């Protein structure tokens, strides 16, 4: 369930920055800035979850605006970080499988308890 997101990566104006352009909007017209993992930990919306995952991978800061995710990390980290960051974005909305972003197991890793839908 959930469709994989298409991601295109470009290097930013500085070598420690990568810009991940996607085919999905995460924030609408609101710019979300995450200078630290603590800021990302305050919410449970998709951009908050994505920012937390990117910090876990080694990001120093994350900015999400609409369909663009800007990530800053150590220059030396990018060869290993880039494919992991792309995978984190690609699978954010997948629900089932090992790469699922919103499965109960994935959410539990962030301290979010998923509850079953009420039976009608």
N, C-alpha and C positions, 0 to 999 in steps of 0.2 A: 504494500500500500504506500502511496506517496511516490511522486515522480522524481527521478534523479535530476539534479540541477546541472546545467551546462556552465562550465567555468573557463574563462580565458585569463591567463596571467600575463601581466606586463611588469617590467621593472619601473619603479617610481623615479622621481627626479634625483633621489639619493639612493645609493646601492643597498641600503638596509631596508628599503621600502618595496613592497610588492602590492600591486593593485589587481584584485580578483574581480573581474566583471562577470556578471551572471545573467541568466535569462529569467530571474525571479526577483521581485522586489521584497526586501526584508523589512523596510521601515516606512514605506510610502515616501512622503516628502520631508520626513524628520531626520536630521543628522544625529546619529548616536555615537558618542565618543566614549571610549573605554580606556582611560589612561593606566588602569591597573586591573588585576583579576578581582580585587575587592569590589570595584565598581560593577563589574560584570556579574558578580555573585548576587547582586541585589534584586535581580528580576528573573522572570521565567518565560519571557517572550522569546520568539525565535532569535532576534539579534543578540539578546543576553546570553542565550545558550550557545550560540555560535561563538561569541566573544570568549566565553569561558573555555570552550574547547580549544580555541586558538591560543589562549594563554597557557593552557596545559601543555601544548605542543612547543612552546617557547617564545611566543610573541611578547614584545615589550609594550606595545599599544595597538589598539584596534579602533578603526572608525568605520561605521557602516552607514551608508547613505543610499537609500533606495536599493538598487541592484549592484552596488559597488562596495566591496570590502577592501579597505586599505589596512595593511598589516605592516608593522615595523618590528624588526628582529635583528639580532646581530648578523652582520654580513656573512660570517663564517657558518652560521646556522642554516642559511637558505638552501644549500644543496640537499640536505635531509628534510628540512622543514617544508619546502614548497610542495612536494607531492602529498605530504600528510595534510597540509592546509587545504589543498585542492580537494582531497577526499573528504575532509570534514565539511566543506561547503557542499560538495556534490550530494552527500548522503544526509544532509540536515533534515529533510522532510520524509526520508524513508522510515517506515514504521517496523517492517519485519526484516529479519536476516541479521547477519553479523555486522553489517555496516549501518544498521538502522540508527537514526538519530533520535527517535522518539519512542523507541520500544521501552517497556517497563525497566528492562535491565540497564539501558543507556541512561534513562532518567534517574534511576536509583543511584548511579555513580555520582550524581550531582545533588543527592539528598532530596530528590523530588519523588514522592510516592504517587504512583498512578493509581487511580481508582477505577473500577469497572463502571461502565455506563449503567444507569439504572434500568431495570427491566420494565418495559411498558405494559 
